[in-house]
């Protein structure tokens, strides 16, 4: 395969709009948060080619992308989406019956209010006048 069909991983992540800037993409790759075909890489100069599968661990989710082509510029989002195929598994459906509610208390249960605290203090020390 010729060298023109390959591209640096940091450039590709920037062109595909996965990471905001190329500098951040280089730091991201150097931090070991990207895998190419299952192998962890830590070199921003690693060359990727079409049909490579990237596993990217972002802050709150994991992306699995198959590279469809190499970019020539950081274009608009529709152009960037042509560079990859998203293989990320869909999240499991959440059962609507198992929705957690905030803790509910009966009136008068739990910590005393400021008013209750004053009444308690007055009860304990009746001779103290504030």
N, C-alpha and C positions, 0 to 999 in steps of 0.2 A: 504494500500500500504506500502510495507516495506521501511525502511530507505535507502537501497542500490539504490532504483530507484529514489532517490531525490539527488539534488546537490545544493550547495550554488550558488546564482546568480552571484557573482563575479567570481567564478571559471568557471562557465559555459560560461560567456561572454569572458573570457580569452581563454578557450579551443576552443570555436567556432570562434576565431579570429575576434571578433567584436571590442574588445578593445586590445591595444598593450600589456599591462601588467596587472597583477592581482591587483597591487596597484592602478593603474589608474581606473580599473573597480570598485574597492571598492569606490573610490572617486566619480566616475560617478553615481553609485547607490545612494550613500549618498546625492548627489546633487539633487535627485528627478527627474532624467531624464529617468527613466525606469518605465514602468507600466506592471504589470502581470495580465492578464485577466481583464484589464481595471482599476485595482486598483493601485494607485501610491504607490511605496514602497521607503523606505529610509534606509533600513537595508541591508548591504552587505551579511549578514548571512541568508537572506531569502532563503528558500529551494524551488527550482523549480522542476517540474517533466515533463515527456513527455506529450504532448498535451496541455501544457500551452501556451498561446499566449503572446508574449512580444511586447510591443510598445516602441521603443527606439528612443529618439529624439537626433540625432547627430547634429553637428554644422550647416550643410546645408541641411539635409534631415531627414526624419523620416522613420525608418525601422519597419516593422511588421513581426515578425518571430514566427513560431510555432515550439516548441521544439520537435524534433523527438527522441532524446536520450540524455543520459548523457555521457560526455566524461571521459576518464581515463588519458589523457595526451594532451598536446598541440602539435598536430601532424601537418603534412603538410596540405595545404589548401584543397586538395580534401577530406582528412579525416575529416577536420573541417566542410565542407559543408554537410556532412552526419548527423550532429547533429541538423540541422534545415531545415525547409521548409520556403522559402521566400514568404510572402503574401503581400509584399509591392505593393500598386497599381502603375501601370505604369503612368508616367507623361502624361498629355494631349498633343496631337500632336500640334506642333506649325505650324500655317499657314505660308507657305513660302512667301506669298505675304505681310505679315505684319512683315517685317524685318526692324528694326529701323536703320537708317543710322546716322553717325555722322553729326553734324550740318554743313551745307555748307553755305558759304557767297559769295556774289558777290565780285569781286576784288574792293578794295577801300572802302568797307563797314566794319564797325566794328572799332576796336581800331586802332589808327595810328601806323605805324611802327616807328622804330628808325629814319629812314631817314625823314619820314613825320614830326616827332616831331622836328627835327633840323630845317626843313624848317619853321615850325610854329614859333619856337623861333626866327629865323632870321627875320621873318616878323613882329613879335611883337616888337622886340628890334633891329632895324637896326643899331644903333650906337654901340652896343656891339661887339667887335672883340675878337674872341676866339683864 
